[in-house]
Amino acid sequence: MVAFHTTTALSAILVLSLFIIVARSDPAPTTPVPPSTACNETTDPTFCRTVLPANGTNNLYTYGRFSVAKSLANANRFLGLVNRYLAHGGLSAGAVAALQDCQLLSGLNIDFLSTAGATLNTSSNSTLLDPQAEDVQTLLSAILTNQQTCADGLQAAAAAWSVRNGLAVPMSNSTKLYSVSLSLFTRAWVPPAKSGGKKPRNTTKPPHHGHGRGLFDATDDEMVRRIALEGAAATVPMVGEVTVDQSGAGNYTTIGAAVAAAPSNLDGSKGYFVIHVVAGVYLENVVVPKNKKYVMMIGDGIGHSVITGNRSVDDGWTTFNSATFAVLGQGFVAVNMTFRNTAGPAKHQAVALRCGADLSTFYRCSFEAYQDTLYTHSLRQFYRACDIYGTVDYIFGNAAVVFQDCTLYSRLPMAGQSNTVTAQGRTDPNQNTGTTIQGCTIAAAPDLAANTAFPVATYLGRPWKLYSRTVIMQSEVDALVDLTGWMPWDGDFALSTLFYAEYNNTGPGSDTSRRVTWPGLHVFNSSVAAGNFTVENMVLGEFWLPQTGVPFTSGLN
């Protein structure tokens, strides 16, 4: 069989038709069916049949609610097991660090499953309107990501054998259960057309189109002027405002203290808690915890307001906890900031920023490190007019994320290394995650451009996980990108299950005639296919980005 490489408009229509035909072969969500039938189209039908009640018949909605409730009980048990290992003592520092990550991530899973269950239990037996369906699918997708991150951390940390052996089966069963819950939810609540990639619109909310759409329909330049001259109040509503200044002239001298002072659990309806960061280099590792929601951090500009650290895996940190700046609080916005990790290429994984905050936005920010610079860990994220510097997998994670009008700078790696811009981590075909790079520039940083010491190959990405999904469109791809385009992770791993696509790019590195011929690589000739990966469809940005005041393009340029 010839590998699919180019997706024409006709093939896109055929693929969409196939999804609809498959969906129509399923029973209607309201039709009572035995558990074995309900499990047929899940990711693991055999395991699914051990989850659902063996007797009686129910509809897909009931099975979905039952599975989510069972997942919540499981998440509580798994957290209890992690807590018992941590309380026992006698573990290596690496094992403790990995278990602490698992503890945090398991707590988030309990929160997400509680929220998802509450939404499903209060809904009628009908298709949820966006953004409700998107919200639940996002949460269930993030639960799988959190569980995988826990497993990866234990594996990488070479945790004590007793810990890894004791958690292996519960970890595997949890992952299977969460995947079944996501499968059943997708079959029952996600409309068939969305399974093919196109998300239905809520017709009560008018769409935005074109460029520079924010709360005030401002362009990037106008936004900068308003923030600089008029302050945040001219751009967004606020519930409070503090200043961080190392000289002592502000409310706080550290960013961490200002974050701690933010009100807990804002819902965003009345605005943001704004933290102004006066120019300076702030040597601190900062976490915006899950209860610090709708925080907006505004600096004095890239290279002026800088948060910097040097944690790395080589120095004993997990990749997850090596981040100089980590954010979990929903609705976070950063403007005019630099996030930096100075560990250097020899220290390997060393994250500048990790984001697991839903509905988070970064505007005119810079992210600077080498390997694993920007960890777009989970949930929905948007980056506009940002600079990202790195070498190996320098944009990685499993969020639903769109980069727009950003510049991606590949730096000089260690001798013998290749640069890979992305390493997307989707592990389940029902996760609504993926990385979109739209209207960006992929270029060499000054140190790589000046390099004559040794050759460096740069690739658009490689598949970190089985269903890795990345789309690069309407972007300028410079000559530094190897004409094969994409790099394998390990042999033929994921080459037929990944989804990589390119659409309407320019520049010498955008020539697709010599690209790898993997089954999962597509070159779109159709704006319909490419449109599935825009702000409008990838992150449903029209429902939440206007509140941020940050300009965005909803569809294609």
C-alpha positions in Angstrom: 0.0 0.0 0.0 1.3 3.5 -0.9 1.8 5.7 2.2 -0.5 8.7 2.4 1.6 11.8 2.1 -0.5 14.5 0.4 -4.0 15.2 1.5 -6.0 16.7 -1.3 -9.4 18.3 -1.0 -11.0 15.1 -2.2 -9.2 12.9 0.3 -10.1 15.3 3.1 -13.8 14.9 2.2 -13.4 11.1 2.0 -11.8 11.0 5.5 -14.5 13.1 7.0 -17.2 10.9 5.3 -15.5 7.8 6.8 -15.7 9.3 10.3 -19.3 10.0 9.8 -20.1 6.5 8.5 -18.2 5.0 11.5 -20.1 7.2 13.9 -23.4 6.3 12.3 -22.6 2.6 12.8 -22.7 3.2 16.6 -26.0 2.9 18.4 -27.6 6.2 19.1 -26.5 7.5 22.6 -30.1 7.2 23.9 -30.5 3.6 22.7 -30.2 0.9 25.4 -27.4 -1.6 24.5 -25.6 -4.3 26.4 -22.2 -3.4 27.9 -20.4 -5.5 25.2 -21.9 -3.3 22.5 -21.1 -0.1 24.3 -17.5 -1.2 24.6 -17.0 -2.2 20.9 -15.6 1.1 19.7 -13.6 2.1 22.8 -9.8 2.0 22.8 -9.7 -1.3 24.8 -13.0 -3.2 24.4 -11.8 -6.1 26.6 -10.8 -3.9 29.5 -14.0 -1.8 29.0 -16.1 -4.9 29.6 -14.5 -5.4 33.0 -15.4 -1.8 33.9 -19.1 -1.6 32.9 -21.8 -3.5 34.9 -22.2 -7.0 33.5 -26.0 -7.2 33.8 -28.7 -5.1 32.2 -28.7 -2.6 29.4 -28.2 1.1 29.5 -27.5 3.8 27.0 -24.2 5.4 26.1 -24.9 8.4 28.3 -25.4 6.2 31.4 -22.3 4.1 30.6 -20.3 7.3 30.2 -21.4 8.7 33.5 -20.7 5.4 35.2 -17.2 5.2 33.8 -16.3 8.7 34.9 -17.6 8.0 38.4 -15.5 4.9 38.5 -12.5 6.8 37.3 -12.9 9.3 40.1 -13.0 6.5 42.7 -9.9 5.1 41.1 -8.1 8.4 41.1 -8.7 8.7 44.9 -7.3 5.2 45.4 -4.2 5.9 43.3 -3.5 9.1 45.2 -3.8 7.2 48.5 -1.2 4.7 47.2 1.2 7.4 46.2 0.7 9.1 49.6 1.5 5.8 51.4 4.8 5.4 49.5 5.8 9.0 50.4 4.9 8.5 54.0 6.9 5.2 54.3 10.3 6.9 53.9 13.6 5.4 53.0 13.3 6.3 49.3 16.0 7.9 47.1 15.7 11.6 46.4 14.8 10.8 42.8 12.0 8.5 43.8 10.6 11.1 46.2 10.7 13.8 43.6 8.9 11.7 41.0 6.3 10.6 43.6 5.7 14.2 44.6 5.0 15.0 40.9 2.5 12.0 40.9 0.9 13.4 44.1 0.3 16.8 42.5 -0.9 15.3 39.2 -3.2 12.8 41.0 -4.8 15.6 42.9 -5.5 17.5 39.7 -7.1 14.3 38.2 -9.5 14.2 41.2 -10.4 17.8 40.6 -10.9 17.3 36.8 -12.9 14.1 37.2 -15.1 15.8 39.9 -15.8 18.7 37.5 -16.4 16.4 34.5 -18.8 14.2 36.5 -20.7 17.2 37.8 -21.2 18.5 34.2 -22.4 15.1 32.9 -24.7 14.5 35.8 -26.5 17.8 35.4 -26.8 17.5 31.6 -29.7 16.1 29.7 -29.4 13.1 27.4 -28.5 15.3 24.5 -25.3 16.5 22.8 -23.6 19.1 24.9 -23.1 22.5 23.2 -19.7 24.0 23.0 -18.0 25.0 25.2 -19.3 22.3 27.6 -18.4 19.3 25.4 -15.0 20.8 24.7 -14.5 21.5 28.4 -15.2 17.9 29.4 -13.1 16.4 26.6 -10.3 18.7 27.6 -10.4 17.6 31.2 -10.6 13.9 30.4 -7.7 14.4 27.9 -5.6 16.1 30.6 -6.2 13.3 33.1 -4.5 10.8 30.7 -1.7 13.3 30.2 -1.2 13.7 34.0 -1.1 9.9 34.5 1.5 9.6 31.7 3.6 12.3 33.2 3.6 10.5 36.5 4.7 7.3 34.8 7.4 9.1 32.8 8.8 10.7 35.9 9.1 7.4 37.8 10.7 5.8 34.8 13.2 8.6 34.2 14.1 9.0 37.9 14.9 5.3 38.2 12.7 5.2 41.3 13.2 2.4 43.8 12.2 -1.0 42.4 9.6 -1.5 45.1 7.9 1.8 44.1 7.9 1.1 40.4 6.8 -2.5 40.9 4.1 -1.5 43.3 2.7 1.2 41.1 3.1 -0.5 37.7 -0.3 -2.4 37.7 -2.3 0.4 39.3 -0.7 2.9 36.9 -1.6 0.7 33.8 -5.1 0.0 35.0 -5.7 3.7 35.7 -4.6 4.7 32.3 -6.9 2.1 30.7 -9.8 3.2 32.7 -9.3 6.9 31.9 -9.0 6.0 28.3 -12.2 4.1 28.3 -14.0 7.0 30.0 -12.7 9.4 27.3 -13.8 6.9 24.6 -17.3 6.5 26.0 -17.6 10.3 26.5 -16.5 10.9 22.9 -19.0 8.4 21.5 -21.9 9.7 23.5 -21.4 13.5 23.8 -19.1 14.6 21.0 -21.1 15.1 17.7 -20.0 12.8 14.9 -18.7 15.6 12.7 -16.4 16.7 15.5 -14.8 13.2 15.5 -13.7 14.1 12.0 -12.0 17.2 13.2 -14.5 20.0 12.7 -16.1 21.3 15.9 -19.7 22.4 15.8 -20.4 26.1 16.5 -22.7 27.4 19.2 -24.8 29.6 17.0 -25.7 31.9 19.9 -22.1 33.2 19.8 -21.1 35.2 16.7 -17.7 34.2 15.3 -14.7 36.5 15.0 -12.8 36.6 11.8 -9.6 38.3 10.5 -6.6 39.7 12.3 -5.9 41.4 15.5 -9.0 40.3 17.4 -9.0 41.0 21.1 -11.3 42.6 23.6 -10.8 46.0 21.8 -10.1 44.5 18.3 -6.5 45.9 18.7 -3.5 45.1 16.7 -0.3 43.9 18.3 1.3 47.4 18.1 -1.8 49.0 19.5 -1.9 46.6 22.4 1.7 47.4 23.3 1.0 51.1 23.3 -2.1 50.7 25.5 -0.3 48.5 28.0 2.8 50.8 28.2 1.0 54.2 28.3 -2.4 53.5 29.8 -1.8 50.4 32.0 -3.7 47.1 32.3 -7.0 48.8 33.2 -7.2 50.1 29.6 -7.1 46.6 28.3 -8.9 44.3 30.7 -11.1 44.6 33.8 -9.3 44.1 37.1 -10.1 42.9 40.6 -6.8 44.0 42.1 -3.3 45.2 41.2 0.1 45.0 42.8 3.7 45.8 41.7 6.8 43.7 42.1 10.0 45.8 42.3 13.4 44.6 43.5 14.2 48.1 44.7 11.5 47.9 47.3 9.4 50.7 45.7 6.5 48.3 44.9 4.2 46.1 46.9 6.6 43.1 46.8 10.2 42.4 45.9 9.7 38.9 44.6 7.3 37.5 42.0 6.5 34.5 44.2 5.3 36.7 47.0 3.0 38.6 44.7 1.5 35.3 43.3 0.9 34.1 46.9 -1.0 37.4 47.6 -3.4 36.9 44.7 -7.0 36.0 45.7 -7.9 32.4 45.6 -10.3 30.8 43.0 -11.3 33.9 41.1 -13.9 32.9 38.4 -12.8 35.5 35.9 -16.2 37.1 35.6 -15.1 40.4 37.2 -11.6 40.5 35.8 -8.0 39.7 36.6 -5.7 40.1 39.5 -2.8 42.0 37.8 0.8 41.7 38.8 3.1 44.4 37.3 6.7 43.2 37.2 9.2 46.1 37.1 12.3 45.6 35.0 14.9 43.4 36.6 16.3 39.9 36.7 14.4 37.8 39.2 16.3 34.8 40.4 13.5 32.6 41.6 11.5 29.5 40.7 7.8 30.4 40.7 4.7 28.3 40.8 1.2 29.7 40.1 -0.8 27.0 41.9 -4.2 25.7 40.8 -6.2 28.0 43.2 -4.6 31.2 41.9 -6.9 31.7 38.9 -7.1 34.6 36.5 -3.8 36.1 37.3 -2.4 38.5 34.7 1.4 39.2 34.9 2.7 42.2 32.9 6.3 43.0 32.6 8.3 45.9 31.2 9.2 44.0 28.0 11.2 41.0 26.7 14.7 41.1 28.1 13.7 43.6 30.8 11.4 41.7 33.2 13.2 38.4 33.4 12.5 35.3 35.6 15.4 33.0 35.6 16.5 29.7 37.2 18.9 26.8 36.4 17.2 23.6 37.5 17.8 20.5 35.3 17.4 16.8 35.2 21.2 16.4 35.5 21.0 18.1 38.8 18.4 15.8 40.2 15.1 17.5 39.3 12.4 15.8 37.3 11.7 17.4 33.9 8.3 18.4 35.3 9.8 20.2 38.2 12.8 21.7 36.5 10.7 24.6 35.3 11.8 28.1 36.3 8.1 29.2 36.1 5.2 26.8 36.4 1.5 27.7 36.1 -1.6 25.7 37.0 -4.1 28.4 37.7 -6.8 28.7 35.1 -7.0 31.8 33.0 -3.4 32.9 33.5 -2.1 35.6 31.2 1.5 36.8 30.8 2.5 39.9 28.8 6.0 41.4 28.1 7.9 38.8 30.2 11.0 36.7 29.7 11.1 33.1 31.2 14.6 31.6 31.2 16.5 28.5 32.3 20.3 28.9 32.2 21.3 25.3 32.9 22.7 25.1 29.4 22.8 22.3 26.8 25.1 20.0 28.8 22.4 19.7 31.6 19.9 18.2 29.1 16.2 18.6 30.1 15.9 22.1 31.7 12.5 23.8 31.4 12.0 27.5 31.3 8.2 27.4 31.6 5.7 24.7 32.2 2.1 25.4 31.6 -0.8 23.2 32.7 -3.3 26.0 33.1 -6.5 25.9 31.1 -7.4 28.9 29.0 -3.9 30.4 29.5 -2.4 33.0 27.2 1.2 34.4 26.6 1.7 37.6 24.7 5.0 39.2 23.6 6.9 36.9 25.9 10.3 35.1 25.5 11.1 31.5 26.5 14.8 30.8 26.7 16.6 27.5 27.3 18.1 24.6 25.4 16.5 21.1 25.7 12.8 21.1 26.6 12.5 24.9 26.9 8.7 25.3 26.8 6.6 22.5 28.3 3.0 23.0 27.0 1.9 20.2 29.4 -1.9 20.1 29.2 -5.3 21.8 28.7 -5.8 24.8 26.3 -3.2 27.4 25.7 -2.5 30.3 23.3 0.8 32.1 22.4 1.0 35.3 20.4 4.0 37.3 19.2 6.4 35.3 21.4 10.0 34.2 21.0 11.0 30.6 21.8 14.7 29.6 21.9 15.9 26.0 22.2 17.6 23.0 20.8 16.2 19.5 21.4 12.3 19.2 21.7 12.1 22.8 22.7 8.3 22.9 22.4 6.9 19.8 23.9 3.9 18.5 25.9 0.3 17.5 25.3 -1.8 20.6 25.5 -4.2 21.8 22.8 -2.1 24.8 21.9 -1.8 27.4 19.1 1.3 29.5 18.5 0.5 32.5 16.3 2.9 35.1 14.9 5.7 33.7 17.1 9.4 33.3 16.2 11.0 29.9 17.0 14.7 30.2 17.3 16.8 27.0 17.1 20.0 27.4 19.0 23.4 25.8 18.8 23.2 22.3 20.5 26.0 20.1 21.8 28.2 18.5 19.2 26.4 15.4 17.8 22.9 16.6 18.6 20.2 17.6 16.2 17.6 20.3 16.8 13.9 19.3 17.0 11.5 22.2 17.3 8.5 20.1 18.6 7.9 16.8 20.5 4.2 16.5 20.9 2.9 14.0 23.4 -0.6 12.8 22.5 -1.1 9.3 23.8 -4.8 8.5 23.0 -6.7 9.0 19.7 -9.6 10.6 21.5 -7.5 13.4 23.2 -8.4 16.8 21.7 -4.8 17.8 22.0 -2.1 18.9 19.5 0.3 21.7 18.6 -0.5 24.3 15.9 2.1 26.6 14.6 0.4 29.3 12.5 1.9 32.4 10.9 5.2 31.9 12.7 8.8 32.0 11.7 11.2 29.1 12.2 14.7 30.4 12.1 18.3 30.0 13.4 19.3 31.8 16.6 22.5 34.0 16.3 24.7 31.3 17.8 23.5 28.6 15.3 23.6 31.0 12.4 27.3 31.8 13.2 28.3 28.2 13.8 31.0 26.7 11.6 32.4 24.2 14.1 30.2 21.2 13.3 27.1 20.5 11.2 23.7 20.8 12.9 20.5 19.3 11.4 17.2 20.9 12.5 13.8 19.2 12.2 10.3 20.4 12.6 9.6 17.7 15.2 9.6 14.1 16.3 6.9 11.9 17.8 7.3 11.7 21.6 4.2 9.7 22.0 2.1 7.3 19.9 -0.5 9.7 18.6 1.7 12.8 18.4 -0.1 15.6 16.5 1.5 18.8 15.1 0.4 21.1 12.3 2.6 23.8 10.8 0.8 26.3 8.5 1.2 29.7 6.9 4.6 30.0 8.5 8.1 31.0 7.2 10.4 28.1 7.4 14.1 29.1 6.9 16.8 27.0 5.3 18.1 25.6 8.5 15.2 23.0 8.5 16.3 19.7 6.9 14.3 19.0 3.7 13.2 15.7 5.1 11.3 17.9 7.6 10.7 15.5 10.5 12.8 13.2 12.6 11.8 9.7 13.9 11.8 9.1 17.6 12.9 5.5 17.7 12.8 3.4 14.6 9.3 3.2 13.2 7.6 4.1 16.5 4.4 6.1 15.9 5.1 6.7 12.2 1.7 5.4 11.2 -0.3 6.7 14.2 1.1 10.2 14.4 -0.6 13.1 12.6 1.8 15.7 11.2 0.7 18.2 8.6 2.0 21.2 6.7 -0.1 23.8 4.9 0.8 26.8 2.8 4.2 27.5 4.4 6.9 29.7 2.7 10.7 29.9 2.8 13.5 27.6 1.6 12.8 25.0 4.4 9.1 24.7 3.4 9.7 22.7 0.3 7.8 19.4 0.8 9.1 17.5 -2.2 11.7 15.6 -0.2 9.8 15.1 3.0 9.7 11.8 4.8 7.0 9.5 3.5 5.5 8.4 6.8 1.8 7.2 6.7 1.0 9.9 9.3 2.5 12.9 7.5 0.1 15.0 5.4 0.6 18.1 3.2 -2.7 19.9 3.1 -3.9 21.3 -0.1 -7.3 22.1 1.4 -8.2 25.1 3.6 -11.0 23.0 5.0 -8.5 20.5 6.5 -6.2 23.2 7.7 -9.1 25.1 9.3 -9.6 22.3 11.8 -6.3 23.4 13.5 -7.0 27.2 13.9 -7.7 29.1 17.1 -11.4 28.8 16.3 -11.4 25.0 16.2 -8.2 23.8 18.0 -8.8 25.7 21.3 -12.3 27.2 20.7 -10.6 30.5 21.4 -13.6 32.7 20.5 -15.2 31.7 23.8 -12.3 32.9 26.0 -9.6 34.8 24.2 -11.5 38.1 23.9 -11.5 38.4 27.7 -7.7 38.5 27.7 -7.5 41.6 25.5 -4.8 39.8 23.5 -5.0 40.0 19.7 -5.7 36.8 17.9 -6.6 35.5 14.4 -9.6 33.2 14.7 -9.2 31.3 11.4 -6.7 31.1 8.6 -4.6 34.2 7.6 
